[in-house]
Amino acid sequence: MSEFLSTTDLHALTGYARQGKQATWLKDNGIPHRVDGARVIVASRHVTSWLEGRTVVSSSGPNWSAVK
């Protein structure tokens, strides 16, 4: 199993071939991803967690409010 979804896997998961629609579907379903130009990058482990019903948390950087 690859660390990231292939374009074929991403199409099969989302049902969409276009990057914008894929990103919207992933966001709506709570699966963390990154858009890099014309690519959508999704970690396979995030999809596995989502399929298992786990909440997948996307980090947007350090939690500075936790630093004292």
DRENTORKOL-3810 file (N, C-alpha, C; in nm, 4 decimals):
REM DRENTORKOL-3810
@n.u->0.0845; n.v->-0.1177; n.w->0.0000; ca.u->0.0000; ca.v->0.0000; ca.w->0.0000; c.u->0.0889; c.v->0.1239; c.w->0.0000
@n.u->0.0580; n.v->0.2186; n.w->-0.0854; ca.u->0.1340; ca.v->0.3424; ca.w->-0.0952; c.u->0.0952; c.v->0.4373; c.w->0.0188
@n.u->0.1866; n.v->0.5258; n.w->0.0528; ca.u->0.1595; ca.v->0.6232; ca.w->0.1588; c.u->0.0505; c.v->0.7223; c.w->0.1182
@n.u->0.0407; n.v->0.7497; n.w->-0.0126; ca.u->-0.0573; ca.v->0.8448; ca.w->-0.0636; c.u->-0.1475; c.v->0.7791; c.w->-0.1670
@n.u->-0.2695; n.v->0.8301; n.w->-0.1801; ca.u->-0.3617; ca.v->0.7771; ca.w->-0.2807; c.u->-0.3134; c.v->0.8133; c.w->-0.4205
@n.u->-0.3292; n.v->0.7215; n.w->-0.5127; ca.u->-0.3007; ca.v->0.7499; ca.w->-0.6536; c.u->-0.4187; c.v->0.8290; c.w->-0.7102
@n.u->-0.4013; n.v->0.8847; n.w->-0.8283; ca.u->-0.5114; ca.v->0.9575; ca.w->-0.8912; c.u->-0.6301; c.v->0.8655; c.w->-0.9169
@n.u->-0.6015; n.v->0.7389; n.w->-0.9491; ca.u->-0.7081; ca.v->0.6405; ca.w->-0.9713; c.u->-0.7833; c.v->0.6131; c.w->-0.8414
@n.u->-0.7090; n.v->0.5949; n.w->-0.7316; ca.u->-0.7717; ca.v->0.5712; ca.w->-0.6012; c.u->-0.8551; c.v->0.6904; c.w->-0.5570
@n.u->-0.8017; n.v->0.8095; n.w->-0.5796; ca.u->-0.8727; ca.v->0.9315; ca.w->-0.5405; c.u->-1.0028; c.v->0.9465; c.w->-0.6188
@n.u->-0.9981; n.v->0.9132; n.w->-0.7468; ca.u->-1.1184; ca.v->0.9170; ca.w->-0.8302; c.u->-1.2207; c.v->0.8146; c.w->-0.7812
@n.u->-1.1733; n.v->0.6945; n.w->-0.7478; ca.u->-1.2636; ca.v->0.5894; ca.w->-0.6990; c.u->-1.3263; c.v->0.6289; c.w->-0.5648
@n.u->-1.2485; n.v->0.6912; n.w->-0.4775; ca.u->-1.2993; ca.v->0.7317; ca.w->-0.3463; c.u->-1.4037; c.v->0.8419; c.w->-0.3573
@n.u->-1.3717; n.v->0.9462; n.w->-0.4327; ca.u->-1.4587; ca.v->1.0643; ca.w->-0.4375; c.u->-1.5679; c.v->1.0556; c.w->-0.5435
@n.u->-1.5429; n.v->0.9782; n.w->-0.6469; ca.u->-1.6370; ca.v->0.9730; ca.w->-0.7585; c.u->-1.6170; c.v->1.0862; c.w->-0.8574
@n.u->-1.5107; n.v->1.1646; n.w->-0.8373; ca.u->-1.4841; ca.v->1.2793; ca.w->-0.9243; c.u->-1.3445; c.v->1.2690; c.w->-0.9846
@n.u->-1.3300; n.v->1.3176; n.w->-1.1084; ca.u->-1.2005; ca.v->1.3201; ca.w->-1.1753; c.u->-1.1336; c.v->1.4569; c.w->-1.1604
@n.u->-1.2130; n.v->1.5606; n.w->-1.1412; ca.u->-1.1580; ca.v->1.6968; ca.w->-1.1330; c.u->-1.1123; c.v->1.7306; c.w->-0.9916
@n.u->-0.9962; n.v->1.7947; n.w->-0.9854; ca.u->-0.9318; ca.v->1.8272; ca.w->-0.8589; c.u->-1.0210; c.v->1.9093; c.w->-0.7666
@n.u->-1.0898; n.v->2.0081; n.w->-0.8186; ca.u->-1.1752; ca.v->2.0935; ca.w->-0.7358; c.u->-1.2885; c.v->2.0158; c.w->-0.6701
@n.u->-1.3516; n.v->1.9297; n.w->-0.7451; ca.u->-1.4607; ca.v->1.8472; ca.w->-0.6917; c.u->-1.4087; c.v->1.7467; c.w->-0.5898
@n.u->-1.2900; n.v->1.6901; n.w->-0.6171; ca.u->-1.2294; ca.v->1.5959; ca.w->-0.5226; c.u->-1.2005; c.v->1.6648; c.w->-0.3897
@n.u->-1.1410; n.v->1.7839; n.w->-0.3961; ca.u->-1.1071; ca.v->1.8578; ca.w->-0.2746; c.u->-1.2324; c.v->1.8931; c.w->-0.1953
@n.u->-1.3382; n.v->1.9317; n.w->-0.2645; ca.u->-1.4640; ca.v->1.9637; ca.w->-0.1967; c.u->-1.5214; c.v->1.8401; c.w->-0.1286
@n.u->-1.5202; n.v->1.7267; n.w->-0.1980; ca.u->-1.5712; ca.v->1.6017; ca.w->-0.1406; c.u->-1.4914; c.v->1.5631; c.w->-0.0171
@n.u->-1.3597; n.v->1.5711; n.w->-0.0260; ca.u->-1.2737; ca.v->1.5364; ca.w->0.0873; c.u->-1.3013; c.v->1.6279; c.w->0.2064
@n.u->-1.3149; n.v->1.7570; n.w->0.1804; ca.u->-1.3443; ca.v->1.8523; ca.w->0.2877; c.u->-1.4787; c.v->1.8217; c.w->0.3511
@n.u->-1.5796; n.v->1.7986; n.w->0.2696; ca.u->-1.7145; ca.v->1.7693; ca.w->0.3200; c.u->-1.7189; c.v->1.6417; c.w->0.4046
@n.u->-1.6282; n.v->1.5478; n.w->0.3759; ca.u->-1.6253; ca.v->1.4215; ca.w->0.4482; c.u->-1.5196; c.v->1.4175; c.w->0.5579
@n.u->-1.4539; n.v->1.5308; n.w->0.5807; ca.u->-1.3595; ca.v->1.5419; ca.w->0.6914; c.u->-1.2288; c.v->1.4673; c.w->0.6731
@n.u->-1.1857; n.v->1.4522; n.w->0.5488; ca.u->-1.0599; ca.v->1.3831; ca.w->0.5226; c.u->-0.9523; c.v->1.4871; c.w->0.4912
@n.u->-0.8486; n.v->1.4952; n.w->0.5752; ca.u->-0.7412; ca.v->1.5926; ca.w->0.5507; c.u->-0.6726; c.v->1.5683; c.w->0.4169
@n.u->-0.6396; n.v->1.6766; n.w->0.3496; ca.u->-0.5744; ca.v->1.6689; ca.w->0.2197; c.u->-0.5048; c.v->1.8012; c.w->0.1909
@n.u->-0.4218; n.v->1.8023; n.w->0.0904; ca.u->-0.3555; ca.v->1.9238; ca.w->0.0433; c.u->-0.3743; c.v->1.9324; c.w->-0.1071
@n.u->-0.3951; n.v->2.0539; n.w->-0.1551; ca.u->-0.4020; ca.v->2.0779; ca.w->-0.2984; c.u->-0.2687; c.v->2.1407; c.w->-0.3375
@n.u->-0.1996; n.v->2.0777; n.w->-0.4311; ca.u->-0.0689; ca.v->2.1236; ca.w->-0.4778; c.u->-0.0774; c.v->2.1398; c.w->-0.6289
@n.u->-0.1121; n.v->2.2586; n.w->-0.6707; ca.u->-0.1307; ca.v->2.2821; ca.w->-0.8139; c.u->-0.2502; c.v->2.2042; c.w->-0.8643
@n.u->-0.2246; n.v->2.1125; n.w->-0.9569; ca.u->-0.3327; ca.v->2.0309; ca.w->-1.0140; c.u->-0.3477; c.v->1.8976; c.w->-0.9421
@n.u->-0.2726; n.v->1.8783; n.w->-0.8318; ca.u->-0.2794; ca.v->1.7510; ca.w->-0.7585; c.u->-0.3521; c.v->1.7681; c.w->-0.6267
@n.u->-0.4205; n.v->1.6632; n.w->-0.5877; ca.u->-0.4772; ca.v->1.6550; ca.w->-0.4530; c.u->-0.4006; c.v->1.5432; c.w->-0.3839
@n.u->-0.3408; n.v->1.5757; n.w->-0.2690; ca.u->-0.2582; ca.v->1.4794; ca.w->-0.1971; c.u->-0.3344; c.v->1.4341; c.w->-0.0729
@n.u->-0.3531; n.v->1.3025; n.w->-0.0617; ca.u->-0.4266; ca.v->1.2441; ca.w->0.0504; c.u->-0.3477; c.v->1.1258; c.w->0.1043
@n.u->-0.3244; n.v->1.1245; n.w->0.2345; ca.u->-0.2549; ca.v->1.0128; ca.w->0.2970; c.u->-0.3488; c.v->0.8931; c.w->0.3075
@n.u->-0.2990; n.v->0.7770; n.w->0.2697; ca.u->-0.3794; ca.v->0.6544; ca.w->0.2766; c.u->-0.4276; c.v->0.6275; c.w->0.4187
@n.u->-0.3441; n.v->0.6592; n.w->0.5180; ca.u->-0.3823; ca.v->0.6335; ca.w->0.6576; c.u->-0.5028; c.v->0.7171; c.w->0.6994
@n.u->-0.5179; n.v->0.8375; n.w->0.6423; ca.u->-0.6342; ca.v->0.9192; ca.w->0.6743; c.u->-0.7619; c.v->0.8559; c.w->0.6189
@n.u->-0.7532; n.v->0.7997; n.w->0.5001; ca.u->-0.8701; ca.v->0.7345; ca.w->0.4404; c.u->-0.9045; c.v->0.6087; c.w->0.5197
@n.u->-0.8036; n.v->0.5335; n.w->0.5603; ca.u->-0.8270; ca.v->0.4134; ca.w->0.6406; c.u->-0.8956; c.v->0.4496; c.w->0.7718
@n.u->-0.8471; n.v->0.5529; n.w->0.8394; ca.u->-0.9096; ca.v->0.5981; ca.w->0.9649; c.u->-1.0533; c.v->0.6402; c.w->0.9414
@n.u->-1.0784; n.v->0.7124; n.w->0.8327; ca.u->-1.2139; ca.v->0.7582; ca.w->0.8009; c.u->-1.3060; c.v->0.6391; c.w->0.7767
@n.u->-1.2567; n.v->0.5389; n.w->0.7043; ca.u->-1.3374; ca.v->0.4199; ca.w->0.6781; c.u->-1.3687; c.v->0.3436; c.w->0.8063
@n.u->-1.2783; n.v->0.3492; n.w->0.9028; ca.u->-1.2988; ca.v->0.2819; ca.w->1.0310; c.u->-1.3861; c.v->0.3628; c.w->1.1260
@n.u->-1.4270; n.v->0.4814; n.w->1.0823; ca.u->-1.5155; ca.v->0.5640; ca.w->1.1633; c.u->-1.4443; c.v->0.6521; c.w->1.2643
@n.u->-1.3132; n.v->0.6596; n.w->1.2535; ca.u->-1.2372; ca.v->0.7451; ca.w->1.3445; c.u->-1.2418; c.v->0.8894; c.w->1.2971
@n.u->-1.2365; n.v->0.9821; n.w->1.3919; ca.u->-1.2277; ca.v->1.1239; ca.w->1.3579; c.u->-1.0842; c.v->1.1530; c.w->1.3179
@n.u->-1.0675; n.v->1.2096; n.w->1.2006; ca.u->-0.9343; ca.v->1.2422; ca.w->1.1509; c.u->-0.9149; c.v->1.3917; c.w->1.1692
@n.u->-0.8126; n.v->1.4282; n.w->1.2454; ca.u->-0.7871; ca.v->1.5689; ca.w->1.2752; c.u->-0.6802; c.v->1.6211; c.w->1.1817
@n.u->-0.7091; n.v->1.7342; n.w->1.1222; ca.u->-0.6128; ca.v->1.7993; ca.w->1.0346; c.u->-0.5449; c.v->1.9104; c.w->1.1123
@n.u->-0.4144; n.v->1.9114; n.w->1.1100; ca.u->-0.3386; ca.v->2.0142; ca.w->1.1805; c.u->-0.3061; c.v->2.1278; c.w->1.0857
@n.u->-0.3223; n.v->2.2495; n.w->1.1346; ca.u->-0.2843; ca.v->2.3658; ca.w->1.0542; c.u->-0.1631; c.v->2.4342; c.w->1.1145
@n.u->-0.0921; n.v->2.3638; n.w->1.1998; ca.u->0.0281; ca.v->2.4201; ca.w->1.2596; c.u->0.0279; c.v->2.4030; c.w->1.4100
@n.u->0.1258; n.v->2.4633; n.w->1.4773; ca.u->0.1346; ca.v->2.4498; ca.w->1.6229; c.u->0.0196; c.v->2.5186; c.w->1.6938
@n.u->-0.0164; n.v->2.4642; n.w->1.8070; ca.u->-0.1199; ca.v->2.5240; ca.w->1.8918; c.u->-0.0503; c.v->2.6197; c.w->1.9883
@n.u->-0.0337; n.v->2.7444; n.w->1.9467; ca.u->0.0388; ca.v->2.8413; ca.w->2.0280; c.u->-0.0314; c.v->2.8752; c.w->2.1575
@n.u->-0.1626; n.v->2.8541; n.w->2.1636; ca.u->-0.2357; ca.v->2.8830; ca.w->2.2882; c.u->-0.1991; c.v->2.7844; c.w->2.3990
@n.u->-0.1411; n.v->2.6692; n.w->2.3630; ca.u->-0.1020; ca.v->2.5692; ca.w->2.4607; c.u->0.0363; c.v->2.5977; c.w->2.5193
@n.u->0.1089; n.v->2.6930; n.w->2.4588; ca.u->0.2439; ca.v->2.7258; ca.w->2.5050; c.u->0.2347; c.v->2.8284; c.w->2.6162
@n.u->0.3016; n.v->2.7977; n.w->2.7286; ca.u->0.2986; ca.v->2.8918; ca.w->2.8423; c.u->0.4378; c.v->2.9333; c.w->2.8789
END
